[in-house]
Amino acid sequence: MREVKEFPAWRISGFLGVLGLLLALLWLGWAGYRWLEAREAVYLWHLLAALLATGLWAAGLFTVQPNEAVVLTFLGRYVGSVRAEGFQYTNPLALRKRVSLRVHNFSSEKLKVNDAQGNPIEIGAVVAWRVVDAAKALFQVENYPAFVAVQTEAAIRALASRYPYDTATAEGKSLRANPEAIAEELKAEVQERLRVAGVEVLEARLTHLAYAPEVAQAMLRRQQALAVVAARRLIVEAAVGMVREALAGLEAEGVVLDEERRAAMVNNLMVALIAEAQAQPVVNVGTLYT
């Protein structure tokens, strides 16, 4: 497929076009007057030619609104675009199509898709976009607003399938925990898909993210269990570090414990640090050996 790229079309100020139209009207008036006066065939031909010239010249006048492009085609060929706002004149035989260059918003529906872990989730996004190449928008794709909608939803589905909804580890990226990074990746994904249509993506954001209703309760319990496991792991790692520091401190003070007393101390410290209930002191009147 041959790629069409936008380029400026030939045009002049519309006020110069009005001057030409006035000349054509003067010609028309003169020819009509002479025809009515003399009734000669030559003036009839002048009258017909003046009528044709007036109509054609008037057809070349048009206006361009701010943030708008007018795409011109002549005999089936693209002959350029006019972006200069105001009153313009161009080839009167060229067909003109207007393309808005304003910023548009596309808000997707709530899409149901499986995340990277196979969990069904609901996801939605909003994308801000605008046309930057009017020729591509018209001639590279059939219907560029519909193309934007379809490709955006395809990008959302592809992105959601690459990441889990949530993760218990800090290293992994997830849809819920990394909204900024996910938004940037979504923007890049949509931009790559819409480049062929001459569309620029200004911003892309997730607007809805949730587990599918049929698994929401189960996933909530699973998420809570993962959070508890992660918290327990953190507590255990911290407790081990504190016990190690306590033993090192005793050794630095010259206190030497045999293996049995060392194990008892480690056990007591771990119980006191990890237990959810408040530790209760016990007075030991004996020894470990009696």
WOJO-V763226 format. One record per pair of residues at least 12 apart in sequence whose C-alpha atoms are under 10 Angstrom apart, sorted by the first residue. I is the first residue (numbers start at 1). J is the second residue. Records with the same first field share a line. If there is no record, write none. Layout:
I: J, J
This chain:
1: 140
2: 140
3: 135, 136, 139, 140, 196
4: 78, 133, 134, 135, 136, 137, 138, 139, 140, 196, 197, 198
5: 78, 80, 133, 134, 135, 136, 137, 139, 140, 198
6: 71, 78, 79, 80, 81, 82, 132, 133, 134, 135, 136, 137, 198
7: 71, 78, 79, 80, 81, 82, 83, 133, 134, 135
8: 71, 72, 79, 80, 81, 82, 83, 84
9: 70, 71, 72, 73, 78, 79, 80, 81, 82, 83, 90, 91
10: 72, 79, 80, 81, 82, 89, 90, 91
11: 60, 61, 80, 81, 82, 84, 88, 89, 90, 91
12: 61, 87, 88, 89, 90, 91
13: 61, 62, 84, 86, 87, 88, 89, 90
14: 60, 61, 62, 63, 86, 87, 88, 89, 90
15: 61, 87, 88, 89
16: 61, 87, 88, 89
17: 57, 58, 60, 61, 62, 87, 88, 89, 90
18: 57, 58, 60, 61, 87, 88, 89
20: 53, 54, 57, 58
21: 53, 54, 55, 56, 57, 58, 59, 60, 61
22: 54, 57, 58
23: 50, 53, 54
24: 49, 50, 51, 52, 53, 54, 55, 56, 57, 58
25: 50, 51, 53, 54, 55
26: 50, 54
27: 46, 47, 49, 50, 51, 53, 54
28: 46, 47, 48, 49, 50, 51, 52, 53, 54
29: 47, 50, 51
30: 43, 46, 47, 50
31: 43, 44, 45, 46, 47, 48, 49, 50, 51
32: 44, 46, 47, 48, 50, 51
33: 47
34: 46, 47
35: 47
55: 92
56: 91, 92, 93
57: 89, 90, 91, 92, 93
58: 89, 92
59: 89, 90, 91, 92, 93, 94
60: 88, 89, 90, 91, 92, 93, 94, 95, 96
61: 87, 88, 89, 90, 91, 92
62: 86, 87, 88, 89, 90, 92, 96
63: 82, 84, 85, 86, 87, 88, 89
64: 82, 83, 84, 85, 86, 87, 88, 98
65: 83, 84, 85, 86, 87, 98, 100
66: 83, 84, 85, 86, 100, 101, 102
67: 83, 84, 85, 99, 100, 101, 102, 103, 131
68: 82, 83, 84, 85, 98, 99, 100, 101, 102, 131, 134
69: 81, 82, 83, 84, 85, 96, 97, 98, 99, 100, 101, 131, 132, 133, 134, 135
70: 82, 83, 84, 85, 95, 96, 97, 98, 99, 100, 134, 135
71: 83, 94, 95, 96, 97, 98, 99, 134, 135, 138
72: 90, 91, 93, 94, 95, 96, 97, 98, 135
73: 91, 93, 94, 95, 96, 97
74: 91, 92, 93, 94, 95, 96
75: 93, 94, 95
76: 94, 95
77: 94, 95
78: 94, 95, 135, 139
79: 91, 94, 95, 135
80: 134, 135
81: 96, 97, 98, 99, 133, 134, 135
82: 96, 98, 134
83: 99, 101, 134
97: 134, 138
98: 134, 138
99: 131, 133, 134, 135, 137, 138
100: 130, 131, 132, 134
101: 129, 130, 131, 132, 133, 134, 199
102: 129, 130, 131, 132
103: 128, 129, 130, 131, 200, 201, 202
104: 127, 128, 129, 130, 131, 145, 201, 202
105: 126, 127, 128, 129, 130, 201, 202, 203, 204
106: 125, 126, 127, 128, 129, 145, 148, 149, 152, 153, 204
107: 124, 125, 126, 127, 128, 149, 152, 153, 204, 205, 206, 207
108: 123, 124, 125, 126, 127, 149, 150, 152, 153, 156, 206, 207, 208
109: 122, 123, 124, 125, 126, 153, 207, 208
110: 122, 123, 124, 125, 153, 207, 208, 209, 210
111: 123, 124, 125, 153, 156, 157, 160, 208, 209, 212
112: 124, 157, 160, 209, 210, 211, 212
113: 156, 157, 158, 160, 161, 211, 212
114: 157, 158, 160, 161, 162, 163, 164, 165, 211, 212
115: 157, 158, 159, 160, 161, 162, 163, 164, 165, 166, 174, 175, 211
116: 159, 160, 161, 162, 163, 164, 165, 166, 174
117: 161, 162, 163, 164, 165, 166, 167
118: 161, 163, 164, 165
119: 161, 164, 165, 211, 212, 215, 216, 219
120: 161, 165, 210, 211, 212, 213, 214, 215, 216, 219
121: 160, 161, 164, 165, 209, 210, 211, 212, 213, 214, 215, 216
122: 160, 165, 208, 209, 210, 211, 212, 213
123: 153, 156, 157, 160, 165, 175, 206, 207, 208, 209, 210, 211, 212
124: 153, 156, 157, 205, 206, 207, 208, 209, 210
125: 152, 153, 156, 183, 186, 204, 205, 206, 207, 208, 209
126: 152, 203, 204, 205, 206, 207, 208
127: 148, 149, 152, 186, 187, 190, 201, 202, 203, 204, 205, 206, 207
128: 187, 200, 201, 202, 203, 204, 205
129: 148, 190, 191, 194, 199, 200, 201, 202, 203, 204
130: 198, 199, 200, 201, 202
131: 144, 145, 194, 197, 198, 199, 200, 201
132: 195, 197, 198, 199, 200, 201
133: 195, 196, 197, 198, 199, 200
134: 197, 198, 199
135: 197, 198
136: 195, 196, 197, 198, 199
137: 194, 195, 196, 197, 198, 199
138: 197, 198
139: 197, 198
140: 196, 197, 198
141: 196, 197, 198
142: 197
143: 197
144: 194, 197, 198, 199
145: 197, 199
147: 193, 194, 197
148: 190, 191, 193, 194, 197, 199, 201
151: 189, 190, 191, 192, 193, 194
152: 186, 187, 189, 190, 191, 193, 194, 204
153: 190
154: 189, 190, 193
155: 185, 186, 187, 188, 189, 190, 191, 192, 193
156: 186, 187, 189, 190, 206
158: 186, 189
159: 175, 182, 183, 185, 186, 189, 190
160: 174, 175, 182, 186, 209
162: 174, 175
163: 175, 176, 182
164: 176, 177
165: 177, 209, 210, 211
166: 178, 223
167: 223, 226, 227
168: 223, 225, 226, 227, 228, 229, 230, 231
169: 226, 227, 230
175: 206, 209, 210
176: 206, 209, 210
179: 205, 206
180: 205, 206
182: 204, 205, 206
183: 203, 204, 205, 206
184: 203, 204, 205
185: 204, 205
186: 203, 204, 205, 206
187: 200, 201, 202, 203, 204, 205
188: 201, 203, 204
189: 201, 204
190: 203, 204
191: 203, 204
232: 274
235: 273, 274, 275
236: 270, 273, 274
238: 273, 274
239: 269, 270, 271, 272, 273, 274
240: 266, 269, 270, 273, 274
242: 269, 270, 273
243: 265, 266, 267, 268, 269, 270, 273
244: 266
246: 265, 266, 269
247: 262, 265, 266
260: 288, 289
261: 287, 288
264: 288
